[in-house]
């Protein structure tokens, strides 16, 4: 049966089978390459900013780049070379794509990987990964088994105290019952480590009521002392007062309450607070000190107000020549006495600022009063007041100089305030001990005192040695020569 060439070509082309050609291998290879490029082109679709609103679809209506689109394209290309070339041309030419609205019921592969920013939409894969907390689930190798107990907090009181002593972090919250807490405290005390005891006490202070805490510490004196010291350090006066009141330690309670005045800066408020402390159960000696403190502050407030007014008026000579450098409020008693001797020395005894009034009111000893008054009057170079300070009269009317602090100290204070030589020599002569007198006279160059003392001691050698220390041709040298040449003195050497 003979067929024409046209019929043979139609037969072969119309058959569902396909004859082998060398071009087929090239076509299949090119199809695979094009499929690979199509999959890689998804990256371009993801990075395209316009994909949020519009999506490119093929002529069949399938979104370009979707899985179904890739399957159909591969099947269609393997069935027909001609159609495969047309599909490849259409796939490589973006100008033929139609822009259609997204279907509301399906999601494309590109939108799934890219994510959406609108409400109810998907997050991108990178955003989802970035929101995941960084946590490593890999097991830790080479760690002792005891370390893994930290994660369960399964520590006994002794183990917990031992770890606290080593400076390791461990929670105390697992000890919830009173028995466990007290056992923890006893373990801490048995360690004899103050830091561990304090750490446990802070935990008990936070988790127990005051009544239970005080009751249990009453029979644990070591822990009690640590708590009292800790409360003093952090200045928790309220809890400290409650503790002393519970323990019936009235004197410590009173002293702790009195200590609160240090935090009060306003003088009037501090005075009122001190007034409330007077009736507290202090000892007899402490009660006197509290009363004196209140009285002193009361005086200081009066003196300060009066002196501030006088200083601002500028009519008092002492305040014009020597302006005040600081306020007298809250100053010690000795400082107040010095201030009074400096600015109010001549005032009558009836005034609050009088030094004599302060001396009698606060029972200041004579030595303290003389020493303070001497320093104040010598600083003002009021030598007449210095002389009157040491001059006393007996019942017969005779005057005599007497110094409760010793004249050697008087000389040192006068020299410190640049007293004249004549004043110094007068008081050096009043020193009773001869060796001390010679040492002071030599130190402060009181030549007449040295010469007269050597003459009275009939010490020729010492007088000759001192002659070399005075100026040549001075009156002191002439006086020494006259004494050495005197035939009425019987020298010992």
C-alpha positions as CSV (number, residue, x, y, z in Angstrom):
1,X,0.0,0.0,0.0
2,X,1.6,3.1,-1.3
3,X,1.2,6.4,0.4
4,X,2.3,9.8,-0.7
5,X,4.9,11.8,1.2
6,X,2.3,14.2,2.4
7,X,0.2,11.3,3.9
8,X,3.2,9.9,5.7
9,X,4.0,13.2,7.3
10,X,0.4,13.6,8.3
11,X,0.4,10.1,9.8
12,X,3.5,10.7,11.8
13,X,2.3,14.1,13.0
14,X,-1.2,13.0,13.8
15,X,-0.1,10.0,15.9
16,X,-0.2,10.0,19.6
17,X,3.3,8.7,19.6
18,X,6.3,10.7,18.7
19,X,9.3,9.6,16.6
20,X,12.8,10.0,17.9
21,X,14.6,13.1,16.7
22,X,17.9,14.6,17.7
23,X,16.2,17.9,18.3
24,X,14.1,16.3,21.1
25,X,17.1,16.0,23.5
26,X,17.9,19.7,22.9
27,X,14.2,20.6,23.5
28,X,14.0,18.6,26.8
29,X,17.3,20.0,28.0
30,X,16.2,23.5,27.2
31,X,12.9,22.9,29.0
32,X,14.7,21.8,32.2
33,X,17.0,24.9,32.1
34,X,13.9,27.1,31.6
35,X,12.1,25.4,34.5
36,X,15.2,26.0,36.7
37,X,15.2,29.7,35.7
38,X,11.5,29.9,36.4
39,X,12.0,28.6,39.9
40,X,14.9,31.0,40.5
41,X,12.7,33.9,39.2
42,X,10.6,33.5,42.3
43,X,13.3,35.5,44.2
44,X,12.7,38.4,41.8
45,X,9.0,38.2,42.5
46,X,9.5,38.2,46.2
47,X,11.8,41.3,46.1
48,X,9.4,43.2,43.8
49,X,7.6,45.9,45.8
50,X,4.6,45.9,43.5
51,X,3.6,42.3,44.4
52,X,1.8,43.5,47.5
53,X,-1.2,44.8,45.5
54,X,-0.9,43.1,42.0
55,X,0.2,39.6,41.0
56,X,1.4,38.4,37.5
57,X,-0.6,35.5,36.1
58,X,-0.3,33.4,33.0
59,X,-2.8,33.2,30.1
60,X,-4.4,30.3,31.8
61,X,-5.2,32.4,34.9
62,X,-2.7,30.6,37.2
63,X,-0.4,32.8,39.2
64,X,3.1,32.8,37.7
65,X,5.5,31.0,40.0
66,X,2.9,28.9,41.8
67,X,3.3,25.1,42.2
68,X,0.3,24.3,40.0
69,X,1.6,26.6,37.3
70,X,5.0,24.9,37.3
71,X,3.4,21.4,37.0
72,X,1.2,22.4,34.1
73,X,3.9,24.1,32.3
74,X,6.2,21.0,32.6
75,X,3.4,18.7,31.4
76,X,2.4,20.9,28.5
77,X,6.0,21.3,27.3
78,X,6.6,17.6,27.3
79,X,3.5,17.0,25.1
80,X,4.3,19.6,22.3
81,X,7.5,21.2,21.3
82,X,5.7,24.0,19.6
83,X,3.6,24.8,22.5
84,X,6.7,24.5,24.8
85,X,8.5,27.2,22.7
86,X,5.5,29.4,22.8
87,X,5.2,29.0,26.6
88,X,8.9,29.7,27.1
89,X,8.6,32.8,25.0
90,X,5.6,34.0,27.0
91,X,7.4,33.1,30.2
92,X,10.5,35.1,29.3
93,X,8.6,38.1,28.1
94,X,7.0,40.0,31.1
95,X,5.3,42.3,28.7
96,X,2.6,39.7,27.9
97,X,1.6,39.2,31.5
98,X,-1.8,40.4,32.4
99,X,-2.3,42.2,35.7
100,X,-5.3,40.8,37.5
101,X,-6.6,41.4,41.1
102,X,-5.7,38.7,43.6
103,X,-8.2,36.1,44.3
104,X,-9.6,36.4,47.8
105,X,-9.8,32.7,48.5
106,X,-6.3,31.5,47.6
107,X,-2.7,32.5,48.4
108,X,0.1,32.4,46.0
109,X,3.6,31.0,46.9
110,X,5.2,34.4,46.6
111,X,2.7,36.0,49.0
112,X,3.2,33.2,51.5
113,X,7.0,33.8,51.6
114,X,6.8,37.5,51.3
115,X,4.1,38.0,53.9
116,X,1.6,40.9,54.3
117,X,1.5,43.9,56.4
118,X,-2.3,44.3,56.6
119,X,-4.4,43.1,59.5
120,X,-5.1,39.4,59.5
121,X,-2.3,38.6,57.0
122,X,0.7,36.4,57.2
123,X,4.1,37.4,58.5
124,X,7.2,36.9,56.3
125,X,9.4,34.0,57.0
126,X,12.3,36.3,58.0
127,X,10.0,38.2,60.4
128,X,8.7,35.0,61.9
129,X,12.2,33.8,62.5
130,X,13.3,37.2,64.0
131,X,10.4,37.1,66.5
132,X,11.4,33.7,67.8
133,X,13.5,34.2,71.0
134,X,17.1,33.0,70.6
135,X,17.4,29.9,72.7
136,X,19.8,27.1,72.5
137,X,18.4,23.7,73.0
138,X,21.7,21.9,72.6
139,X,22.8,20.0,75.7
140,X,25.7,21.3,77.7
141,X,28.4,18.8,77.8
142,X,31.1,18.4,80.4
143,X,29.1,20.0,83.3
144,X,28.9,18.2,86.6
145,X,25.6,16.6,87.5
146,X,25.3,18.8,90.6
147,X,25.1,21.9,88.4
148,X,21.9,20.7,86.8
149,X,20.1,20.9,90.1
150,X,20.2,24.7,89.8
151,X,17.4,24.5,87.2
152,X,15.1,22.7,89.6
153,X,16.1,24.7,92.7
154,X,16.3,21.4,94.6
155,X,18.7,22.5,97.3
156,X,18.6,21.6,101.0
157,X,19.1,24.3,103.6
158,X,22.7,23.2,104.2
159,X,23.5,23.2,100.5
160,X,21.9,26.6,100.0
161,X,23.9,28.1,102.8
162,X,27.1,26.5,101.4
163,X,26.4,28.0,98.0
164,X,25.7,31.4,99.5
165,X,29.0,31.3,101.3
166,X,30.7,30.6,98.0
167,X,29.1,33.6,96.4
168,X,26.8,31.7,94.1
169,X,23.3,32.8,93.2
170,X,20.5,30.7,94.5
171,X,16.9,31.5,95.3
172,X,15.5,31.2,98.8
173,X,11.9,31.4,97.7
174,X,11.5,27.6,97.8
175,X,11.7,27.7,101.6
176,X,8.1,28.6,102.4
177,X,7.3,26.9,105.6
178,X,8.4,28.4,108.9
179,X,10.3,25.2,109.8
180,X,12.3,25.4,106.6
181,X,13.1,29.1,107.1
182,X,14.2,28.5,110.7
183,X,16.4,25.6,109.6
184,X,17.9,27.8,106.9
185,X,18.7,30.4,109.6
186,X,20.3,27.9,111.9
187,X,22.4,26.5,109.1
188,X,23.6,30.1,108.3
189,X,24.4,30.7,112.0
190,X,26.4,27.5,112.2
191,X,28.5,28.6,109.3
192,X,29.7,31.6,111.3
193,X,29.5,33.8,108.2
194,X,28.0,37.3,108.8
195,X,27.2,37.9,105.2
196,X,25.2,34.7,104.9
197,X,23.4,35.3,108.1
198,X,22.5,38.8,107.0
199,X,21.2,37.5,103.6
200,X,19.0,35.0,105.3
201,X,17.7,37.6,107.8
202,X,16.8,39.9,104.9
203,X,14.8,37.0,103.4
204,X,13.0,36.3,106.7
205,X,12.4,40.0,107.3
206,X,10.6,40.1,103.9
207,X,8.6,36.9,104.2
208,X,7.7,36.8,107.9
209,X,5.6,39.0,110.1
210,X,7.3,41.2,112.7
211,X,5.8,39.3,115.6
212,X,6.9,35.9,114.4
213,X,10.4,37.2,113.4
214,X,11.0,38.9,116.7
215,X,9.7,35.9,118.7
216,X,12.1,33.5,116.9
217,X,15.1,35.8,117.0
218,X,14.6,36.3,120.8
219,X,16.0,32.8,121.4
220,X,18.7,33.2,118.7
221,X,21.0,35.9,120.1
222,X,23.6,35.6,117.3
223,X,21.0,36.2,114.6
224,X,19.4,38.9,116.7
225,X,22.6,40.9,117.0
226,X,23.1,40.7,113.3
227,X,19.6,42.0,112.6
228,X,20.1,44.9,115.0
229,X,23.3,45.8,113.4
230,X,21.8,45.6,109.9
231,X,18.8,47.8,110.9
232,X,21.2,50.4,112.3
233,X,23.2,50.3,109.1
234,X,20.2,50.8,106.8
235,X,18.7,53.3,109.3
236,X,15.4,51.5,109.6
237,X,14.5,53.2,112.9
238,X,10.9,52.2,112.9
239,X,11.5,48.5,112.8
240,X,14.4,48.9,115.2
241,X,12.2,50.7,117.7
242,X,9.5,47.9,117.3
243,X,12.2,45.3,118.0
244,X,13.5,47.0,121.1
245,X,10.0,47.5,122.4
246,X,9.2,43.8,121.8
247,X,12.4,42.8,123.6
248,X,11.7,45.2,126.5
249,X,15.1,46.8,126.1
250,X,13.9,50.2,127.1
251,X,17.2,52.0,127.3
252,X,18.3,50.9,123.8
253,X,14.8,51.8,122.6
254,X,15.2,55.3,124.0
255,X,18.7,55.8,122.5
256,X,17.6,54.6,119.1
257,X,14.7,57.0,119.2
258,X,17.0,59.8,120.2
259,X,19.3,59.0,117.3
260,X,16.5,60.1,114.9
261,X,17.2,63.7,115.6
262,X,20.3,63.5,113.4
263,X,18.1,63.3,110.3
264,X,16.1,66.5,111.3
265,X,17.7,69.6,109.7
266,X,15.3,72.3,110.8
267,X,16.4,73.7,114.2
268,X,12.9,74.3,115.5
269,X,11.7,70.9,114.6
270,X,14.8,69.3,116.1
271,X,14.2,71.2,119.3
272,X,10.6,69.9,119.5
273,X,11.8,66.4,118.8
274,X,14.4,66.6,121.6
275,X,11.7,67.8,123.9
276,X,9.8,64.5,123.3
277,X,13.0,62.5,124.1
278,X,13.3,64.0,127.6
279,X,10.6,61.7,129.1
280,X,12.0,58.5,127.5
281,X,13.5,55.8,129.8
282,X,17.1,56.8,129.7
283,X,19.6,56.2,132.5
284,X,20.2,59.0,134.9
285,X,23.4,60.2,133.2
286,X,21.9,60.0,129.7
287,X,18.7,61.8,130.8
288,X,20.9,64.8,132.0
289,X,22.7,64.8,128.6
290,X,19.3,64.9,126.7
291,X,18.1,67.7,128.9
292,X,21.4,69.7,128.2
293,X,21.1,69.1,124.5
294,X,17.6,70.5,124.4
295,X,18.6,73.5,126.5
296,X,21.7,74.2,124.4
297,X,19.8,74.1,121.2
298,X,17.2,76.4,122.7
299,X,19.9,78.9,123.7
300,X,21.6,78.6,120.3
301,X,18.4,79.5,118.5
302,X,17.9,82.6,120.7
303,X,21.6,83.7,120.3
304,X,21.6,83.1,116.5
305,X,18.5,85.2,115.9
306,X,19.8,88.1,118.1
307,X,23.4,88.1,116.6
308,X,22.1,87.9,113.0
309,X,20.0,91.0,113.7
310,X,23.0,92.8,115.2
311,X,25.3,91.8,112.4
312,X,22.9,93.0,109.7
313,X,22.4,96.3,111.5
314,X,26.2,96.9,111.5
315,X,26.2,98.9,114.8
316,X,28.2,96.5,116.9
317,X,31.9,97.0,116.7
318,X,32.9,93.3,117.3
319,X,30.7,92.2,114.4
320,X,32.2,94.8,112.1
321,X,35.8,93.9,112.9
322,X,35.2,90.2,113.0
323,X,32.3,89.1,110.9
324,X,30.8,85.7,111.7
325,X,32.0,82.9,109.5
326,X,29.3,80.3,110.3
327,X,26.1,79.8,112.2
328,X,26.2,78.6,115.8
329,X,23.1,76.3,115.4
330,X,23.7,72.6,116.2
331,X,27.3,73.3,117.3
332,X,28.8,71.5,120.3
333,X,28.9,73.1,123.8
334,X,32.6,73.9,123.7
335,X,32.1,75.7,120.3
336,X,29.2,77.6,121.7
337,X,31.3,78.7,124.7
338,X,34.1,79.8,122.5
339,X,31.7,81.8,120.4
340,X,30.2,83.4,123.5
341,X,33.7,84.3,124.9
342,X,34.6,85.8,121.5
343,X,31.5,87.9,120.9
344,X,29.8,88.3,124.3
345,X,32.5,88.1,126.9
346,X,31.5,91.3,128.8
347,X,27.8,90.6,128.9
348,X,26.2,90.2,132.3
349,X,25.4,86.9,133.7
350,X,21.7,87.2,133.3
351,X,21.8,87.0,129.5
352,X,21.6,83.8,127.6
353,X,24.7,84.5,125.6
354,X,26.9,85.3,128.6
355,X,29.9,82.9,129.0
356,X,29.4,82.8,132.8
357,X,25.7,82.0,132.3
358,X,26.7,79.1,130.0
359,X,29.3,77.9,132.5
360,X,26.8,77.7,135.3
361,X,23.9,76.4,133.3
362,X,25.8,73.4,131.8
363,X,28.2,73.0,134.8
364,X,31.3,73.5,132.7
365,X,34.5,72.6,134.6
366,X,36.9,75.5,135.5
367,X,39.7,74.0,133.4
368,X,37.5,73.8,130.3
369,X,36.1,77.3,130.8
370,X,39.6,78.9,131.3
371,X,41.1,77.1,128.4
372,X,38.3,78.1,126.1
373,X,38.1,81.7,127.3
374,X,41.9,82.1,127.1
375,X,41.9,80.9,123.4
376,X,39.0,83.3,122.5
377,X,40.5,86.4,124.3
378,X,44.1,85.7,123.1
379,X,42.8,85.5,119.5
380,X,41.4,89.0,120.0
381,X,44.7,90.1,121.6
382,X,42.7,91.3,124.6
383,X,45.6,90.9,127.1
384,X,43.8,92.7,129.9
385,X,41.1,90.1,129.8
386,X,43.7,87.4,129.8
387,X,45.4,88.9,132.9
388,X,42.0,89.2,134.7
389,X,41.2,85.6,133.8
390,X,44.1,84.3,136.1
391,X,44.0,87.0,138.8
392,X,42.2,85.9,142.0
393,X,41.8,87.5,145.4
394,X,41.9,85.8,148.8
395,X,39.8,86.8,151.8
396,X,42.4,89.3,152.9
397,X,42.2,91.1,149.6
398,X,45.6,90.0,148.3
399,X,45.7,89.2,144.5
400,X,47.4,86.2,143.1
401,X,47.6,84.6,139.7
402,X,46.4,81.0,139.5
403,X,45.9,78.8,136.4
404,X,43.8,75.6,136.6
405,X,45.4,74.4,133.4
406,X,49.0,75.2,134.4
407,X,50.9,78.2,133.3
408,X,53.0,76.2,130.8
409,X,49.9,75.7,128.8
410,X,49.0,79.4,129.1
411,X,52.4,80.3,127.7
412,X,51.9,77.9,124.7
413,X,48.5,79.4,123.9
414,X,49.8,83.0,124.2
415,X,52.7,82.3,121.9
416,X,50.4,80.6,119.4
417,X,48.4,83.8,119.3
418,X,51.6,86.0,118.9
419,X,51.6,87.5,122.3
420,X,54.3,90.1,123.0
421,X,57.6,89.0,124.7
422,X,56.7,91.0,127.9
423,X,53.4,89.1,128.3
424,X,55.2,85.8,127.6
425,X,58.0,86.5,130.1
426,X,55.4,87.3,132.8
427,X,53.7,84.0,132.5
428,X,56.9,82.0,131.9
429,X,58.1,83.3,135.3
430,X,54.9,81.9,136.8
431,X,55.8,78.3,135.8
432,X,56.8,76.5,139.0
433,X,59.0,73.7,137.6
434,X,62.5,75.1,137.0
435,X,63.5,72.8,134.1
436,X,60.2,73.5,132.4
437,X,60.6,77.2,132.9
438,X,64.1,77.2,131.4
439,X,63.0,75.1,128.4
440,X,60.0,77.4,127.7
441,X,62.2,80.6,128.2
442,X,64.8,79.2,125.8
443,X,62.3,78.1,123.3
444,X,60.4,81.4,123.1
445,X,63.6,83.6,123.6
446,X,62.6,85.0,126.9
447,X,66.2,86.1,127.7
448,X,65.6,87.8,131.0
449,X,63.9,84.8,132.4
450,X,66.8,82.5,131.4
451,X,69.4,84.9,132.8
452,X,67.6,85.4,136.1
453,X,66.9,81.6,136.5
454,X,70.6,80.7,135.9
455,X,71.6,83.4,138.4
456,X,69.2,82.0,141.0
457,X,70.5,78.5,140.4
458,X,74.2,79.8,140.6
459,X,74.9,77.9,137.4
460,X,77.9,79.7,135.9
461,X,78.5,77.2,133.1
462,X,74.9,77.3,131.8
463,X,75.0,81.1,131.9
464,X,78.2,81.2,129.9
465,X,76.7,78.8,127.4
466,X,73.6,81.0,127.0
467,X,75.8,84.1,126.5
468,X,76.8,82.7,123.1
469,X,73.2,82.6,122.0
470,X,72.4,86.3,122.5
471,X,73.3,89.1,120.1
472,X,76.7,90.7,120.5
473,X,76.6,94.1,122.2
474,X,72.9,93.6,123.2
475,X,71.5,94.5,126.6
476,X,71.2,90.8,127.4
477,X,74.9,90.3,126.9
478,X,75.8,93.2,129.1
479,X,73.5,91.9,131.8
480,X,75.1,88.4,131.6
481,X,78.6,90.0,131.9
482,X,77.6,92.0,134.9
483,X,76.3,88.9,136.7
484,X,79.4,86.9,135.8
485,X,81.7,89.6,137.2
486,X,79.7,90.0,140.4
487,X,81.6,89.0,143.5
488,X,78.5,88.6,145.6
489,X,77.4,85.3,143.9
490,X,78.9,82.1,145.0
491,X,78.8,79.9,141.9
492,X,78.3,76.1,142.1
493,X,80.5,75.4,139.1
